[in-house]
Amino acid sequence: MKLSKIALALATLTVASSALAHGYVDTPASRAYMCKLGKNIDCGSVQYEPQSVERTSGFPTGALPPDGQLASAGISQYSQLDRQSMNAWTKTPITAGANKFTWYHTAPHKTTNWRWYITKQDWNPNKPLTRDQFESTPFCTVNGNGQTPAVRQDMTCNVPQRTGYQVIYAVWEIADTTNSFYQAIDVDFGNGGNVIPDDDTPAQVSEWTKTLDGQIAGNNVNAGDKIIARFFDANGEVASMRTELTVASASQGQASQWSFDLAQAINAAHSDIRVGVKDESGVVNPVHGANNVYVKDGSTLKSVAISYEEQQAQVTENIAVTNVQFSKIKNGAATVTFHVNTQGDVSLEASALNHAGAEKGYLKQDMNNANQDVTMNLTDVTAGHHMLKYFATNKDGVLFAQDVIDMMLENEASSDTAGKYDYTFPQNLSSYKAGTVVLQPKNGKTYQCKKAPYSGYCVQYSAGSNQFEPGVGSHWQMAWTLK
């Protein structure tokens, strides 16, 4: 169902009061912001708007956001954020003590405070996030004093001692609405896991001590595409480490599946790195999702990057644009009409541009086996060279055709010039006799041949030799007089 512009405007007004303020935590990157960065996958629409996780204020004593839906703030379109397991999300390494936290306010709003909560040491990371998983008292509160904050609001907070995977819950409480913004932040304190070791129990230390920049994660791809893991040290790519995976099926092309399969392939091929997620015992195993890359102390590797070699999409659609016609300019307006013939479902996007590239007309139209004329209205047009530029894509979004067609637009004869010129220059003429009056469409001015140096002709003109073109050529004043 399509909303009318009026219905959409009313809907916008309905939410305007709560949509004025937006923001997310970018340091350390929140779960939602990690989605935007592509370091978390299968996130849904929050990857496009991590700043919009907003709900009525209430944490931790109120009913909202609901338990089990804290990460999404109970907003249904962000429900993917509520998936919770030990290996579901990318974690930021962190240590206890003073840490910098940054709220990025895409639309700053008067603020009551910013608060930071942390999970209890013995929380269960495989159960949904609920209030009883968190300490009820924030480990850090920063007063907003009812003022509008900076776009980037940095604050230093003392983080309590923890080990292993923990979640920090950030709350930005707005002063002049009843709402707050909520951000879950996945962090890893290391030290062997989620249980505080007894003083006499040595912490379990993994041999995989260093995490490379980058991850084995990315986009959904198609069968036949190739995914390449490339590893880099301080001198550039280490070619011998390159590992490739050719996707065999649509199911393997899902980002959560190929990341698992590629991680397994890397682990099988290279003994000096390990791809996956580190568990509480320090063992690294691949997961169906974003996988980290770990190396041992002394490794010179710095980072990993994913690249793709995609199969050329098969396109069966076709388009032909013919018979381009354009009106004369009247009061700065003109029209361009052209015939379009398509095979299959085609989305046509066309623009009319002047010589400098400024857009003077635009249309976008879906067509299915069309055979029709299309008209585009142009505004703020002056006489001279213009271009009709078009793009054609199929229903899968594949661009399969584009072209540019030149046009010379002319002014319509006005009362003060009507009958005062013989031709519009050059009007398929190469020679002009003395006394001939022409309209130059490139500037809308009128010129008259003033002498005939070439066998009785005022000027002989060609596109390749245009020094005598009126008002334009380097020697036009030898042959023409401005009327």
ChimeraX attribute file (.defattr): number of C-alpha atoms within 10 A of each C-alpha:
attribute: neighborCount
match mode: 1-to-1
recipient: residues
	/A:1	3
	/A:2	6
	/A:3	9
	/A:4	9
	/A:5	9
	/A:6	9
	/A:7	11
	/A:8	12
	/A:9	11
	/A:10	12
	/A:11	12
	/A:12	12
	/A:13	12
	/A:14	11
	/A:15	10
	/A:16	11
	/A:17	11
	/A:18	18
	/A:19	13
	/A:20	11
	/A:21	22
	/A:22	21
	/A:23	24
	/A:24	28
	/A:25	27
	/A:26	20
	/A:27	16
	/A:28	21
	/A:29	25
	/A:30	28
	/A:31	32
	/A:32	33
	/A:33	25
	/A:34	24
	/A:35	24
	/A:36	19
	/A:37	13
	/A:38	17
	/A:39	23
	/A:40	24
	/A:41	24
	/A:42	18
	/A:43	21
	/A:44	13
	/A:45	15
	/A:46	22
	/A:47	20
	/A:48	14
	/A:49	16
	/A:50	24
	/A:51	23
	/A:52	23
	/A:53	23
	/A:54	25
	/A:55	19
	/A:56	19
	/A:57	22
	/A:58	16
	/A:59	22
	/A:60	19
	/A:61	9
	/A:62	10
	/A:63	11
	/A:64	16
	/A:65	24
	/A:66	18
	/A:67	18
	/A:68	17
	/A:69	21
	/A:70	24
	/A:71	30
	/A:72	27
	/A:73	28
	/A:74	21
	/A:75	18
	/A:76	10
	/A:77	13
	/A:78	22
	/A:79	18
	/A:80	19
	/A:81	26
	/A:82	20
	/A:83	17
	/A:84	17
	/A:85	13
	/A:86	16
	/A:87	20
	/A:88	20
	/A:89	23
	/A:90	25
	/A:91	24
	/A:92	18
	/A:93	14
	/A:94	19
	/A:95	16
	/A:96	13
	/A:97	11
	/A:98	12
	/A:99	14
	/A:100	12
	/A:101	18
	/A:102	17
	/A:103	26
	/A:104	20
	/A:105	19
	/A:106	16
	/A:107	15
	/A:108	19
	/A:109	22
	/A:110	17
	/A:111	21
	/A:112	20
	/A:113	18
	/A:114	21
	/A:115	19
	/A:116	20
	/A:117	22
	/A:118	23
	/A:119	22
	/A:120	16
	/A:121	19
	/A:122	14
	/A:123	17
	/A:124	17
	/A:125	18
	/A:126	12
	/A:127	13
	/A:128	17
	/A:129	25
	/A:130	16
	/A:131	17
	/A:132	12
	/A:133	19
	/A:134	21
	/A:135	14
	/A:136	15
	/A:137	12
	/A:138	17
	/A:139	15
	/A:140	17
	/A:141	16
	/A:142	14
	/A:143	12
	/A:144	17
	/A:145	12
	/A:146	14
	/A:147	15
	/A:148	15
	/A:149	17
	/A:150	14
	/A:151	15
	/A:152	16
	/A:153	14
	/A:154	13
	/A:155	15
	/A:156	13
	/A:157	17
	/A:158	13
	/A:159	19
	/A:160	12
	/A:161	11
	/A:162	23
	/A:163	23
	/A:164	20
	/A:165	28
	/A:166	28
	/A:167	22
	/A:168	20
	/A:169	22
	/A:170	26
	/A:171	26
	/A:172	25
	/A:173	27
	/A:174	25
	/A:175	18
	/A:176	12
	/A:177	16
	/A:178	12
	/A:179	17
	/A:180	27
	/A:181	22
	/A:182	30
	/A:183	30
	/A:184	27
	/A:185	26
	/A:186	22
	/A:187	23
	/A:188	19
	/A:189	19
	/A:190	24
	/A:191	21
	/A:192	22
	/A:193	23
	/A:194	23
	/A:195	15
	/A:196	16
	/A:197	14
	/A:198	8
	/A:199	7
	/A:200	6
	/A:201	8
	/A:202	10
	/A:203	16
	/A:204	14
	/A:205	15
	/A:206	18
	/A:207	13
	/A:208	19
	/A:209	13
	/A:210	17
	/A:211	19
	/A:212	17
	/A:213	15
	/A:214	17
	/A:215	25
	/A:216	26
	/A:217	26
	/A:218	22
	/A:219	16
	/A:220	17
	/A:221	22
	/A:222	19
	/A:223	16
	/A:224	17
	/A:225	18
	/A:226	18
	/A:227	22
	/A:228	18
	/A:229	20
	/A:230	19
	/A:231	23
	/A:232	19
	/A:233	13
	/A:234	10
	/A:235	9
	/A:236	11
	/A:237	17
	/A:238	13
	/A:239	10
	/A:240	9
	/A:241	15
	/A:242	16
	/A:243	18
	/A:244	17
	/A:245	19
	/A:246	19
	/A:247	20
	/A:248	14
	/A:249	13
	/A:250	12
	/A:251	15
	/A:252	19
	/A:253	22
	/A:254	20
	/A:255	20
	/A:256	21
	/A:257	18
	/A:258	26
	/A:259	29
	/A:260	22
	/A:261	16
	/A:262	24
	/A:263	29
	/A:264	17
	/A:265	15
	/A:266	21
	/A:267	17
	/A:268	11
	/A:269	13
	/A:270	14
	/A:271	9
	/A:272	11
	/A:273	20
	/A:274	25
	/A:275	28
	/A:276	25
	/A:277	24
	/A:278	24
	/A:279	18
	/A:280	20
	/A:281	14
	/A:282	18
	/A:283	15
	/A:284	20
	/A:285	17
	/A:286	23
	/A:287	20
	/A:288	19
	/A:289	26
	/A:290	29
	/A:291	29
	/A:292	26
	/A:293	26
	/A:294	25
	/A:295	20
	/A:296	16
	/A:297	10
	/A:298	8
	/A:299	12
	/A:300	12
	/A:301	22
	/A:302	18
	/A:303	19
	/A:304	19
	/A:305	17
	/A:306	17
	/A:307	12
	/A:308	16
	/A:309	12
	/A:310	14
	/A:311	12
	/A:312	9
	/A:313	11
	/A:314	8
	/A:315	13
	/A:316	10
	/A:317	18
	/A:318	17
	/A:319	23
	/A:320	12
	/A:321	16
	/A:322	13
	/A:323	10
	/A:324	17
	/A:325	12
	/A:326	19
	/A:327	15
	/A:328	17
	/A:329	20
	/A:330	16
	/A:331	12
	/A:332	14
	/A:333	16
	/A:334	23
	/A:335	18
	/A:336	19
	/A:337	16
	/A:338	16
	/A:339	16
	/A:340	19
	/A:341	17
	/A:342	20
	/A:343	15
	/A:344	17
	/A:345	18
	/A:346	26
	/A:347	20
	/A:348	20
	/A:349	16
	/A:350	19
	/A:351	20
	/A:352	27
	/A:353	22
	/A:354	22
	/A:355	14
	/A:356	9
	/A:357	10
	/A:358	11
	/A:359	18
	/A:360	21
	/A:361	20
	/A:362	16
	/A:363	14
	/A:364	13
	/A:365	11
	/A:366	14
	/A:367	19
	/A:368	13
	/A:369	15
	/A:370	16
	/A:371	14
	/A:372	12
	/A:373	14
	/A:374	14
	/A:375	15
	/A:376	17
	/A:377	15
	/A:378	21
	/A:379	16
	/A:380	12
	/A:381	21
	/A:382	22
	/A:383	20
	/A:384	17
	/A:385	16
	/A:386	23
	/A:387	21
	/A:388	21
	/A:389	16
	/A:390	19
	/A:391	18
	/A:392	24
	/A:393	21
	/A:394	20
	/A:395	12
	/A:396	10
	/A:397	10
	/A:398	15
	/A:399	15
	/A:400	17
	/A:401	15
	/A:402	15
	/A:403	12
	/A:404	15
	/A:405	13
	/A:406	15
	/A:407	19
	/A:408	15
	/A:409	23
	/A:410	25
	/A:411	25
	/A:412	18
	/A:413	16
	/A:414	9
	/A:415	8
	/A:416	7
	/A:417	12
	/A:418	10
	/A:419	10
	/A:420	17
	/A:421	17
	/A:422	13
	/A:423	16
	/A:424	17
	/A:425	21
	/A:426	18
	/A:427	9
	/A:428	9
	/A:429	12
	/A:430	12
	/A:431	15
	/A:432	23
	/A:433	19
	/A:434	18
	/A:435	17
	/A:436	17
	/A:437	24
	/A:438	24
	/A:439	25
	/A:440	22
	/A:441	20
	/A:442	18
	/A:443	14
	/A:444	15
	/A:445	16
	/A:446	22
	/A:447	23
	/A:448	23
	/A:449	23
	/A:450	20
	/A:451	17
	/A:452	16
	/A:453	14
	/A:454	12
	/A:455	9
	/A:456	12
	/A:457	18
	/A:458	23
	/A:459	26
	/A:460	20
	/A:461	17
	/A:462	15
	/A:463	9
	/A:464	6
	/A:465	10
	/A:466	15
	/A:467	19
	/A:468	20
	/A:469	22
	/A:470	29
	/A:471	19
	/A:472	14
	/A:473	12
	/A:474	12
	/A:475	14
	/A:476	18
	/A:477	18
	/A:478	16
	/A:479	22
	/A:480	25
	/A:481	17
	/A:482	14
	/A:483	12
